[in-house]
Amino acid sequence: MGERKAVTGQLARHYLTLNPAATRREIHALTDALATEVTRKYFPVKPYRGLSVTGTPHEATTPPTRAS
């Protein structure tokens, strides 16, 4: 049981360090880089121009608003 509490404590500390908005930005940057690399290699005639969809306008750092 003591090991379970230790792991739970480690996960709780790690959770506090997470930043959903930064993670989302990193995922988009990596996806963009991957798409650029794939299209450069397999479709050299038409270069990749970036993602056409930006996602939702509300990031995790946007404070919630109250509906009236």
N, CA, C and O atoms as CSV, one atom per row, in Angstrom:
chain,resi,resn,atom,element,x,y,z
A,1,MET,N,N,0.815,-1.202,0.000
A,1,MET,CA,C,0.000,0.000,0.000
A,1,MET,C,C,0.858,1.266,0.000
A,1,MET,O,O,0.460,2.278,-0.577
A,2,GLY,N,N,2.036,1.221,0.645
A,2,GLY,CA,C,2.896,2.389,0.709
A,2,GLY,C,C,3.411,2.801,-0.656
A,2,GLY,O,O,3.579,3.986,-0.941
A,3,GLU,N,N,3.664,1.790,-1.510
A,3,GLU,CA,C,4.143,2.089,-2.857
A,3,GLU,C,C,3.064,2.805,-3.673
A,3,GLU,O,O,3.365,3.691,-4.473
A,4,ARG,N,N,1.828,2.419,-3.466
A,4,ARG,CA,C,0.720,3.062,-4.184
A,4,ARG,C,C,0.604,4.534,-3.798
A,4,ARG,O,O,0.361,5.383,-4.655
A,5,LYS,N,N,0.776,4.839,-2.513
A,5,LYS,CA,C,0.717,6.236,-2.072
A,5,LYS,C,C,1.866,7.044,-2.659
A,5,LYS,O,O,1.699,8.210,-3.016
A,6,ALA,N,N,3.044,6.411,-2.758
A,6,ALA,CA,C,4.206,7.100,-3.323
A,6,ALA,C,C,3.962,7.442,-4.792
A,6,ALA,O,O,4.255,8.552,-5.235
A,7,VAL,N,N,3.424,6.479,-5.540
A,7,VAL,CA,C,3.139,6.708,-6.955
A,7,VAL,C,C,2.051,7.767,-7.111
A,7,VAL,O,O,2.139,8.628,-7.987
A,8,THR,N,N,1.037,7.705,-6.273
A,8,THR,CA,C,-0.038,8.695,-6.313
A,8,THR,C,C,0.520,10.091,-6.045
A,8,THR,O,O,0.128,11.056,-6.701
A,9,GLY,N,N,1.431,10.196,-5.087
A,9,GLY,CA,C,2.058,11.488,-4.788
A,9,GLY,C,C,2.882,11.997,-5.960
A,9,GLY,O,O,2.846,13.187,-6.276
A,10,GLN,N,N,3.623,11.104,-6.606
A,10,GLN,CA,C,4.419,11.497,-7.773
A,10,GLN,C,C,3.513,11.991,-8.896
A,10,GLN,O,O,3.799,13.009,-9.526
A,11,LEU,N,N,2.426,11.274,-9.145
A,11,LEU,CA,C,1.493,11.691,-10.198
A,11,LEU,C,C,0.840,13.034,-9.865
A,11,LEU,O,O,0.647,13.867,-10.751
A,12,ALA,N,N,0.505,13.243,-8.609
A,12,ALA,CA,C,-0.111,14.511,-8.207
A,12,ALA,C,C,0.868,15.667,-8.419
A,12,ALA,O,O,0.472,16.733,-8.892
A,13,ARG,N,N,2.133,15.468,-8.075
A,13,ARG,CA,C,3.140,16.520,-8.284
A,13,ARG,C,C,3.353,16.785,-9.772
A,13,ARG,O,O,3.508,17.933,-10.188
A,14,HIS,N,N,3.361,15.722,-10.568
A,14,HIS,CA,C,3.534,15.885,-12.014
A,14,HIS,C,C,2.336,16.619,-12.618
A,14,HIS,O,O,2.511,17.462,-13.498
A,15,TYR,N,N,1.141,16.313,-12.162
A,15,TYR,CA,C,-0.076,16.956,-12.661
A,15,TYR,C,C,-0.013,18.473,-12.477
A,15,TYR,O,O,-0.477,19.224,-13.335
A,16,LEU,N,N,0.551,18.916,-11.378
A,16,LEU,CA,C,0.642,20.352,-11.104
A,16,LEU,C,C,1.568,21.066,-12.081
A,16,LEU,O,O,1.466,22.281,-12.252
A,17,THR,N,N,2.478,20.320,-12.728
A,17,THR,CA,C,3.414,20.942,-13.666
A,17,THR,C,C,2.865,21.010,-15.088
A,17,THR,O,O,3.474,21.653,-15.943
A,18,LEU,N,N,1.734,20.365,-15.361
A,18,LEU,CA,C,1.197,20.323,-16.719
A,18,LEU,C,C,0.573,21.657,-17.120
A,18,LEU,O,O,-0.056,22.334,-16.307
A,19,ASN,N,N,0.756,22.013,-18.368
A,19,ASN,CA,C,0.167,23.228,-18.930
A,19,ASN,C,C,-0.543,22.824,-20.229
A,19,ASN,O,O,0.113,22.667,-21.258
A,20,PRO,N,N,-1.859,22.656,-20.198
A,20,PRO,CA,C,-2.582,22.185,-21.382
A,20,PRO,C,C,-2.400,23.071,-22.613
A,20,PRO,O,O,-2.327,22.559,-23.730
A,21,ALA,N,N,-2.328,24.365,-22.434
A,21,ALA,CA,C,-2.165,25.263,-23.579
A,21,ALA,C,C,-0.796,25.068,-24.229
A,21,ALA,O,O,-0.689,25.035,-25.455
A,22,ALA,N,N,0.237,24.941,-23.422
A,22,ALA,CA,C,1.583,24.723,-23.960
A,22,ALA,C,C,1.673,23.361,-24.639
A,22,ALA,O,O,2.317,23.228,-25.680
A,23,THR,N,N,1.035,22.358,-24.061
A,23,THR,CA,C,1.024,21.027,-24.665
A,23,THR,C,C,0.332,21.070,-26.020
A,23,THR,O,O,0.797,20.458,-26.982
A,24,ARG,N,N,-0.763,21.787,-26.091
A,24,ARG,CA,C,-1.492,21.915,-27.364
A,24,ARG,C,C,-0.633,22.614,-28.416
A,24,ARG,O,O,-0.591,22.181,-29.568
A,25,ARG,N,N,0.051,23.688,-28.031
A,25,ARG,CA,C,0.927,24.395,-28.967
A,25,ARG,C,C,2.055,23.489,-29.452
A,25,ARG,O,O,2.410,23.512,-30.630
A,26,GLU,N,N,2.614,22.697,-28.548
A,26,GLU,CA,C,3.695,21.791,-28.918
A,26,GLU,C,C,3.194,20.709,-29.880
A,26,GLU,O,O,3.883,20.366,-30.841
A,27,ILE,N,N,2.011,20.178,-29.628
A,27,ILE,CA,C,1.440,19.163,-30.518
A,27,ILE,C,C,1.224,19.751,-31.912
A,27,ILE,O,O,1.531,19.100,-32.911
A,28,HIS,N,N,0.702,20.972,-31.989
A,28,HIS,CA,C,0.486,21.606,-33.289
A,28,HIS,C,C,1.813,21.854,-34.009
A,28,HIS,O,O,1.906,21.648,-35.219
A,29,ALA,N,N,2.827,22.289,-33.286
A,29,ALA,CA,C,4.133,22.534,-33.909
A,29,ALA,C,C,4.740,21.230,-34.432
A,29,ALA,O,O,5.282,21.190,-35.536
A,30,LEU,N,N,4.643,20.169,-33.635
A,30,LEU,CA,C,5.186,18.885,-34.064
A,30,LEU,C,C,4.406,18.316,-35.249
A,30,LEU,O,O,4.997,17.738,-36.160
A,31,THR,N,N,3.088,18.478,-35.239
A,31,THR,CA,C,2.264,18.013,-36.355
A,31,THR,C,C,2.623,18.773,-37.625
A,31,THR,O,O,2.716,18.192,-38.706
A,32,ASP,N,N,2.822,20.063,-37.481
A,32,ASP,CA,C,3.207,20.899,-38.617
A,32,ASP,C,C,4.560,20.457,-39.178
A,32,ASP,O,O,4.727,20.347,-40.393
A,33,ALA,N,N,5.522,20.206,-38.291
A,33,ALA,CA,C,6.849,19.766,-38.722
A,33,ALA,C,C,6.780,18.404,-39.412
A,33,ALA,O,O,7.445,18.182,-40.424
A,34,LEU,N,N,5.980,17.502,-38.867
A,34,LEU,CA,C,5.822,16.183,-39.475
A,34,LEU,C,C,5.186,16.289,-40.858
A,34,LEU,O,O,5.646,15.647,-41.802
A,35,ALA,N,N,4.134,17.091,-40.982
A,35,ALA,CA,C,3.474,17.260,-42.277
A,35,ALA,C,C,4.426,17.874,-43.297
A,35,ALA,O,O,4.412,17.484,-44.464
A,36,THR,N,N,5.242,18.816,-42.879
A,36,THR,CA,C,6.222,19.434,-43.768
A,36,THR,C,C,7.214,18.387,-44.261
A,36,THR,O,O,7.523,18.324,-45.451
A,37,GLU,N,N,7.704,17.574,-43.346
A,37,GLU,CA,C,8.680,16.543,-43.698
A,37,GLU,C,C,8.075,15.505,-44.642
A,37,GLU,O,O,8.714,15.108,-45.617
A,38,VAL,N,N,6.861,15.068,-44.361
A,38,VAL,CA,C,6.218,14.046,-45.195
A,38,VAL,C,C,5.943,14.588,-46.588
A,38,VAL,O,O,6.230,13.919,-47.581
A,39,THR,N,N,5.391,15.790,-46.673
A,39,THR,CA,C,5.075,16.330,-47.995
A,39,THR,C,C,6.335,16.668,-48.772
A,39,THR,O,O,6.338,16.580,-49.999
A,40,ARG,N,N,7.398,17.049,-48.093
A,40,ARG,CA,C,8.666,17.339,-48.773
A,40,ARG,C,C,9.213,16.069,-49.405
A,40,ARG,O,O,9.757,16.095,-50.509
A,41,LYS,N,N,9.064,14.960,-48.695
A,41,LYS,CA,C,9.627,13.694,-49.167
A,41,LYS,C,C,8.754,13.042,-50.238
A,41,LYS,O,O,9.279,12.569,-51.246
A,42,TYR,N,N,7.450,13.007,-50.046
A,42,TYR,CA,C,6.568,12.273,-50.942
A,42,TYR,C,C,5.889,13.130,-52.000
A,42,TYR,O,O,5.464,12.608,-53.031
A,43,PHE,N,N,5.779,14.423,-51.769
A,43,PHE,CA,C,5.136,15.317,-52.733
A,43,PHE,C,C,6.012,16.549,-52.959
A,43,PHE,O,O,5.633,17.654,-52.572
A,44,PRO,N,N,7.168,16.373,-53.575
A,44,PRO,CA,C,8.110,17.508,-53.697
A,44,PRO,C,C,7.621,18.627,-54.619
A,44,PRO,O,O,8.153,19.736,-54.565
A,45,VAL,N,N,6.610,18.358,-55.472
A,45,VAL,CA,C,6.130,19.373,-56.408
A,45,VAL,C,C,5.317,20.437,-55.698
A,45,VAL,O,O,5.434,21.620,-56.019
A,46,LYS,N,N,4.486,20.035,-54.731
A,46,LYS,CA,C,3.594,20.964,-54.045
A,46,LYS,C,C,4.020,21.050,-52.569
A,46,LYS,O,O,3.704,20.148,-51.793
A,47,PRO,N,N,4.724,22.106,-52.172
A,47,PRO,CA,C,5.188,22.194,-50.786
A,47,PRO,C,C,4.044,22.394,-49.798
A,47,PRO,O,O,2.996,22.940,-50.142
A,48,TYR,N,N,4.260,21.952,-48.593
A,48,TYR,CA,C,3.276,22.085,-47.518
A,48,TYR,C,C,3.162,23.540,-47.088
A,48,TYR,O,O,4.178,24.209,-46.903
A,49,ARG,N,N,1.949,24.036,-46.928
A,49,ARG,CA,C,1.714,25.444,-46.588
A,49,ARG,C,C,1.213,25.659,-45.174
A,49,ARG,O,O,0.810,26.774,-44.844
A,50,GLY,N,N,1.222,24.654,-44.336
A,50,GLY,CA,C,0.768,24.818,-42.956
A,50,GLY,C,C,-0.637,24.297,-42.759
A,50,GLY,O,O,-1.354,24.007,-43.717
A,51,LEU,N,N,-1.009,24.185,-41.525
A,51,LEU,CA,C,-2.338,23.698,-41.194
A,51,LEU,C,C,-3.383,24.735,-41.588
A,51,LEU,O,O,-3.182,25.935,-41.401
A,52,SER,N,N,-4.502,24.260,-42.137
A,52,SER,CA,C,-5.536,25.197,-42.555
A,52,SER,C,C,-6.543,25.465,-41.444
A,52,SER,O,O,-7.283,26.447,-41.507
A,53,VAL,N,N,-6.581,24.614,-40.436
A,53,VAL,CA,C,-7.516,24.770,-39.328
A,53,VAL,C,C,-6.721,25.098,-38.070
A,53,VAL,O,O,-5.735,24.427,-37.766
A,54,THR,N,N,-7.137,26.112,-37.349
A,54,THR,CA,C,-6.392,26.536,-36.166
A,54,THR,C,C,-6.914,25.946,-34.873
A,54,THR,O,O,-6.264,26.083,-33.837
A,55,GLY,N,N,-8.046,25.305,-34.896
A,55,GLY,CA,C,-8.587,24.734,-33.665
A,55,GLY,C,C,-9.583,25.667,-33.007
A,55,GLY,O,O,-10.047,26.633,-33.613
A,56,THR,N,N,-9.901,25.369,-31.771
A,56,THR,CA,C,-10.886,26.175,-31.061
A,56,THR,C,C,-10.275,27.479,-30.586
A,56,THR,O,O,-9.084,27.522,-30.276
A,57,PRO,N,N,-11.064,28.547,-30.522
A,57,PRO,CA,C,-10.526,29.833,-30.091
A,57,PRO,C,C,-10.286,29.912,-28.585
A,57,PRO,O,O,-9.628,30.843,-28.121
A,58,HIS,N,N,-10.801,28.964,-27.818
A,58,HIS,CA,C,-10.661,29.002,-26.368
A,58,HIS,C,C,-9.565,28.050,-25.924
A,58,HIS,O,O,-9.730,26.832,-26.000
A,59,GLU,N,N,-8.460,28.588,-25.467
A,59,GLU,CA,C,-7.392,27.752,-24.954
A,59,GLU,C,C,-7.614,27.498,-23.485
A,59,GLU,O,O,-8.489,28.097,-22.862
A,60,ALA,N,N,-6.825,26.615,-22.942
A,60,ALA,CA,C,-6.968,26.242,-21.544
A,60,ALA,C,C,-6.675,27.407,-20.608
A,60,ALA,O,O,-7.100,27.394,-19.452
A,61,THR,N,N,-5.954,28.415,-21.095
A,61,THR,CA,C,-5.618,29.538,-20.232
A,61,THR,C,C,-6.714,30.603,-20.210
A,61,THR,O,O,-6.654,31.543,-19.417
A,62,THR,N,N,-7.709,30.457,-21.078
A,62,THR,CA,C,-8.808,31.410,-21.095
A,62,THR,C,C,-9.705,31.141,-19.890
A,62,THR,O,O,-10.192,30.023,-19.725
A,63,PRO,N,N,-9.931,32.143,-19.051
A,63,PRO,CA,C,-10.772,31.910,-17.872
A,63,PRO,C,C,-12.215,31.658,-18.281
A,63,PRO,O,O,-12.689,32.237,-19.258
A,64,PRO,N,N,-12.912,30.809,-17.556
A,64,PRO,CA,C,-14.317,30.551,-17.896
A,64,PRO,C,C,-15.173,31.789,-17.634
A,64,PRO,O,O,-14.905,32.579,-16.728
A,65,THR,N,N,-16.199,31.928,-18.450
A,65,THR,CA,C,-17.134,33.059,-18.272
A,65,THR,C,C,-18.466,32.502,-17.809
A,65,THR,O,O,-18.794,31.340,-18.046
A,66,ARG,N,N,-19.202,33.336,-17.162
A,66,ARG,CA,C,-20.505,32.926,-16.645
A,66,ARG,C,C,-21.588,33.237,-17.655
A,66,ARG,O,O,-21.649,34.346,-18.184
A,67,ALA,N,N,-22.433,32.274,-17.924
A,67,ALA,CA,C,-23.543,32.518,-18.846
A,67,ALA,C,C,-24.633,33.306,-18.134
A,67,ALA,O,O,-24.902,33.070,-16.956
A,68,SER,N,N,-25.259,34.236,-18.836
A,68,SER,CA,C,-26.322,35.015,-18.198
A,68,SER,C,C,-27.659,34.409,-18.466
A,68,SER,O,O,-28.676,34.930,-18.008
